[in-house]
Amino acid sequence: MEIGKKIMELRKKNGFSQEELAELVGVARQTISKWELGETSPDLKQAKELSKIFKVSLDDLTDNDIKDILVEKTSNTEKLAGLILKLIKVLIVLVIIAPILLVTLRIIFKNINENNSGRLMNAKIECTLHDKTYGYEFNYYETTGMIKEAGGDGYLANITDIGKYSDAYQALDVIDAYVQNNGGTCNRSDATPVKD
């Protein structure tokens, strides 16, 4: 409720006319009228005088709903705190579950790729270069050529940089081409299935 309406309500409740109230506060009758119409408001000194005359607190005079405001602010703070706690719980769950989910998905997709890549095969290459013999061996998936394991002579691996290839067919061709371009020869063994 606006202070002007509260002044009018308290004035009538206490049986004062505008003139009588004006005299008690020390203002003109028109001032009381303007307060009640909401055109102006009493200053702090006048509001204190009105609260004494009406025997009410300044809060009651101004209809200050401070308790309601505090309750509303407290309620909003509790809601915000609850929302933040929910968000923190979700983040914790994500931090814990996300890595597990990623590892699981990686394993699943790796198994799918391996299962869809055909049989595991083994191929060997033996090369002679500068009167020395070098060998290298690959275990790879038949359909895709994706290397599962590779190993052999380090010299051959270093000079051809085959570690950067993930396709066994390509790696074998690189070794063969390098050796032939440098005056050597290579023999490839037929690819054979790897026994489990």
Legacy VTK file of the C-alpha trace (Angstrom):
# vtk DataFile Version 3.0
C-alpha trace
ASCII
DATASET POLYDATA
POINTS 196 float
0.000 0.000 0.000
1.287 3.481 -0.829
2.165 5.744 2.077
-0.561 8.275 1.138
-3.287 5.653 1.346
-1.834 4.389 4.623
-1.870 7.945 6.070
-5.520 8.360 5.027
-6.432 4.957 6.490
-4.683 5.693 9.815
-6.084 9.258 9.953
-9.670 8.011 9.532
-9.089 5.096 11.915
-7.896 7.551 14.586
-10.764 9.955 13.861
-8.673 12.914 12.678
-9.697 15.373 10.008
-7.054 16.585 7.560
-6.941 19.912 9.456
-6.455 18.226 12.843
-3.698 15.977 11.545
-2.009 18.901 9.787
-1.975 20.850 13.057
-0.473 17.901 14.999
2.283 17.365 12.381
2.916 21.076 11.906
2.029 21.307 8.191
-0.771 22.835 6.109
-4.004 20.903 5.454
-3.138 20.916 1.714
0.078 19.032 2.523
-1.934 16.239 4.155
-4.245 16.207 1.121
-1.260 15.953 -1.265
0.212 13.087 0.801
-3.069 11.211 0.742
-3.464 11.747 -3.021
0.077 10.462 -3.577
1.258 13.756 -5.105
3.974 14.148 -2.471
5.297 12.178 0.492
6.295 13.172 3.991
9.990 13.591 4.713
11.675 11.443 7.340
11.031 13.910 10.199
7.339 14.181 9.235
7.053 10.400 8.861
8.485 9.952 12.388
5.940 12.451 13.727
3.110 10.603 11.934
4.244 7.269 13.390
4.157 8.823 16.906
0.724 10.329 16.339
-0.739 7.079 14.960
1.267 4.947 17.458
2.709 2.748 14.700
6.245 1.979 13.611
7.788 3.604 10.544
7.648 0.181 8.883
3.913 -0.022 9.515
3.431 3.548 8.312
5.272 2.936 5.087
3.770 -0.532 4.871
7.320 -1.800 4.575
7.083 -5.503 3.824
10.705 -6.149 4.742
9.851 -9.603 6.077
8.266 -10.569 2.753
11.271 -9.206 0.876
13.677 -11.159 3.087
11.621 -14.323 2.729
11.524 -13.870 -1.053
15.279 -13.211 -1.240
15.980 -16.224 0.980
13.728 -18.372 -1.180
15.476 -17.194 -4.353
18.878 -17.853 -2.775
17.801 -21.368 -1.783
16.546 -22.027 -5.311
19.836 -20.795 -6.795
21.852 -22.910 -4.363
19.757 -25.948 -5.266
20.293 -25.308 -8.966
24.055 -24.926 -8.464
24.184 -28.198 -6.491
22.333 -30.015 -9.290
24.747 -28.568 -11.843
27.747 -29.666 -9.758
26.302 -33.189 -9.464
25.818 -33.372 -13.240
29.394 -32.171 -13.823
30.779 -34.734 -11.376
28.826 -37.506 -13.067
30.086 -36.346 -16.463
33.686 -36.211 -15.256
33.408 -39.760 -13.920
31.260 -41.337 -16.629
32.643 -39.587 -19.735
36.103 -41.231 -19.646
34.570 -44.648 -18.950
32.129 -44.164 -21.815
34.893 -43.026 -24.173
37.092 -46.026 -23.334
34.141 -48.379 -23.773
33.211 -46.857 -27.125
36.821 -47.030 -28.284
37.011 -50.720 -27.406
33.684 -51.407 -29.131
34.675 -49.568 -32.305
38.103 -51.194 -32.330
36.478 -54.617 -32.100
33.964 -53.702 -34.818
36.773 -52.480 -37.082
38.801 -55.596 -36.437
35.822 -57.864 -36.993
34.884 -56.068 -40.205
38.460 -55.986 -41.493
38.695 -59.643 -42.365
41.138 -62.236 -41.167
44.411 -61.427 -39.489
47.160 -62.143 -42.022
50.942 -62.349 -41.900
53.284 -61.162 -44.653
57.077 -61.175 -44.712
59.561 -59.399 -46.897
63.240 -60.259 -47.163
65.536 -57.861 -48.991
69.172 -57.875 -50.009
70.875 -54.494 -50.171
74.639 -53.833 -50.326
75.354 -57.539 -49.833
73.379 -57.707 -46.589
69.984 -59.344 -45.973
67.217 -57.609 -44.039
63.766 -58.860 -43.076
60.499 -57.361 -41.944
57.179 -58.906 -40.969
53.616 -57.582 -40.722
50.451 -58.907 -39.073
47.539 -57.049 -40.674
43.830 -57.289 -41.419
43.166 -58.802 -44.797
40.371 -56.504 -45.982
41.755 -53.141 -44.902
45.471 -53.828 -44.733
45.497 -52.131 -41.312
48.639 -53.158 -39.457
48.115 -54.800 -36.104
51.766 -55.622 -35.409
54.998 -55.095 -37.330
58.620 -55.762 -36.625
61.929 -56.729 -38.057
65.281 -55.258 -38.947
65.679 -51.759 -37.525
67.921 -50.626 -40.385
65.190 -51.404 -42.905
62.585 -49.617 -40.780
64.777 -46.520 -40.403
65.800 -46.079 -44.028
62.241 -46.507 -45.316
60.449 -44.770 -42.409
57.737 -47.441 -42.537
56.609 -46.705 -38.982
54.472 -43.881 -40.353
52.349 -46.243 -42.457
49.249 -47.934 -41.052
48.572 -49.982 -44.203
50.675 -53.161 -44.596
50.267 -53.236 -48.390
51.625 -49.691 -48.655
54.493 -50.391 -46.216
55.535 -53.494 -48.175
55.499 -51.493 -51.436
57.601 -48.719 -49.867
60.247 -51.188 -48.665
60.314 -52.987 -52.032
60.570 -49.725 -54.014
63.326 -48.286 -51.813
65.484 -51.404 -52.009
65.043 -51.770 -55.790
65.808 -48.058 -56.358
69.051 -48.551 -54.466
70.195 -51.626 -56.404
68.817 -54.339 -54.130
66.187 -57.046 -54.417
63.264 -58.155 -52.275
61.269 -61.345 -51.954
57.798 -61.295 -50.467
56.337 -64.412 -48.952
52.698 -65.139 -49.655
50.408 -63.774 -47.029
49.190 -66.461 -44.660
46.422 -66.360 -42.051
47.636 -65.872 -38.493
46.670 -68.794 -36.278
45.036 -67.873 -32.978
LINES 1 197
196 0 1 2 3 4 5 6 7 8 9 10 11 12 13 14 15 16 17 18 19 20 21 22 23 24 25 26 27 28 29 30 31 32 33 34 35 36 37 38 39 40 41 42 43 44 45 46 47 48 49 50 51 52 53 54 55 56 57 58 59 60 61 62 63 64 65 66 67 68 69 70 71 72 73 74 75 76 77 78 79 80 81 82 83 84 85 86 87 88 89 90 91 92 93 94 95 96 97 98 99 100 101 102 103 104 105 106 107 108 109 110 111 112 113 114 115 116 117 118 119 120 121 122 123 124 125 126 127 128 129 130 131 132 133 134 135 136 137 138 139 140 141 142 143 144 145 146 147 148 149 150 151 152 153 154 155 156 157 158 159 160 161 162 163 164 165 166 167 168 169 170 171 172 173 174 175 176 177 178 179 180 181 182 183 184 185 186 187 188 189 190 191 192 193 194 195
